[in-house]
Amino acid sequence: MPTPSLILVPARFKTGKLYTPLATTSGGVVLGVSGDFNVTRATTATRFNSAGLIESVASGVPRLDYYTSGGTAGCPALLVEPSGTNVVVQSQNWLASGWRDDATANVTTVTAATGTIDPLGTNTANAISPTSGDVTHLKVGSENSASFTGSTVYTSSAFFKQGTGNAGRYVQLTYPAARFSQNGFANFDLQAGAVVASGGTADTNRAARIENYGNGWYRCSFTATCTSTGTENGFTAVLITASGDTRAKPFAGTITDVLYGWGAQTETGSVATSYIPTTTASATRNAEVINLSGAVSGCIGQTEGTIYAEVDFKQSPNARRVFGVSDGTATNRLAISISLNSFRIVKDASTALLPTAAITAGMHKMAVAYNASEIIFYFDGVQVGTSATSGSGTYFQINVGSTETNTAFYGGPIRSAALYTTRLTDAQLQALTTL
């Protein structure tokens, strides 16, 4: 396999910039100042760190995320996300202003000193218990103060940990019926770490997910489409006692049952992005913009080359760039992109080529090879297709997880990426992208 002209390896990323090893004329790999990627994000943001905890990262610093599906710290990957806003106020303190139980106060919440460490490694987890009444036991955030827009997709999420009793094992996420008339809901089993039920009127965007964050904590998320514009409760978690319970099902509570909750978030989009903490108001995380131009142009094949990326895919319904080259504009570019849960190649202003079939969550490897007469795309060891389109161009900028107009990618962490100044052979492309 030829030596890449540029490699993005998360282990070599450093504070403030991304440092990349560049090939010398002799083919060796060195670390040089011409490999410094500019990283722009005007706000702080969070990541899952090497100690297995959520922590804040300063503005303008790349986020190396160590999250693995088992909830333990693994190999780091570059986390690149679009801007996002959490509309749930006091996301960690569920006794604060803006939070309530139902009308007859049928849930008891205790924050701090619970003896249960939260995902930050501190002691701010909320211990939630039902009262004895045969009623609906729920917890509402941003009561009557969150604004929803009709026909917009939203995702609510929070971290939950199993406590004691049936009401401490199961939890349900839903949305206010006044804004989400389909009455969708999802039930989560915190002992099994699984989504166990989802119901309501059909909603093509509806989805539920559960992710293991270690130490017994799971991040549960539920996605649905708003059907009516207006103001309502921003977050709704319901205590339930069985996996198949219907939406907001009443039950006679056992007051010694305990469920732990923390880190509530509601945002637009079909994926729960990295946690955005709030206090007395909603909070916004700005998008990352990561690129490099100028001196690195010698690492980009102008008449022929290969672009490679490895992504731990989650889900993203919108058009986003994963990794590519350009002249800094949308009219002269070649990039691996994603749209509607398929990866594809974008050439110049609007030409989308060679889309994959709809893909599932997990690790994927992909490469686009090009010359003056052809573009070819390999995905997970299989040739997706070829196009009799010239891939040549005047390329002197590399874009990582963003477009030329700075729209950030969120389909999952970028594990690695590379450029070659030659069009790899079909056999090499197959070998490079095979999982």
Number of C-alpha atoms within 10 A of each C-alpha: 10 10 15 22 25 22 23 23 19 23 15 12 20 15 14 17 18 22 23 25 21 22 18 13 8 6 12 12 17 11 14 13 12 16 22 21 24 17 21 19 21 15 16 15 25 21 20 27 20 16 12 22 22 21 16 16 17 16 18 20 21 28 29 26 25 23 25 18 13 11 19 18 19 17 13 23 23 24 24 27 25 19 17 20 19 23 28 32 29 23 28 23 24 27 17 16 14 21 22 22 22 14 9 11 15 21 22 19 21 16 19 15 13 14 11 18 17 26 25 16 15 13 15 23 30 27 24 26 27 28 21 15 17 13 17 25 30 27 23 21 30 25 20 16 16 18 14 24 16 13 13 16 19 22 23 29 27 24 25 30 30 23 23 14 16 20 26 26 26 30 28 29 26 25 27 19 15 16 21 20 15 19 19 25 25 27 29 28 24 25 14 11 20 19 21 18 16 22 18 15 11 11 16 8 14 21 17 24 18 21 19 21 24 19 16 18 23 26 24 28 27 27 29 28 26 23 18 16 15 15 16 19 24 27 28 24 23 24 30 28 20 16 20 15 20 18 20 20 16 18 18 14 23 15 16 15 18 24 25 25 28 24 25 31 30 30 23 21 20 24 25 24 24 17 25 24 23 21 14 12 15 19 16 18 23 19 22 29 27 23 25 21 20 12 13 20 19 13 23 26 25 20 18 22 23 26 28 26 24 23 21 18 18 17 21 19 16 16 19 24 28 30 25 31 31 25 19 19 15 16 13 18 27 29 25 25 25 25 18 14 21 18 26 25 23 21 26 16 12 10 9 18 20 19 19 18 12 10 14 12 13 12 16 21 20 27 27 28 25 29 21 15 13 16 26 24 28 25 26 19 19 15 19 17 14 16 14 12 15 15 26 21 21 15 25 21 22 29 23 27 29 26 28 22 10 18 18 24 29 28 27 23 26 29 23 19 23 21 26 21 22 21 21 21 12 15 10 13 26 20 15 19 20 14 13
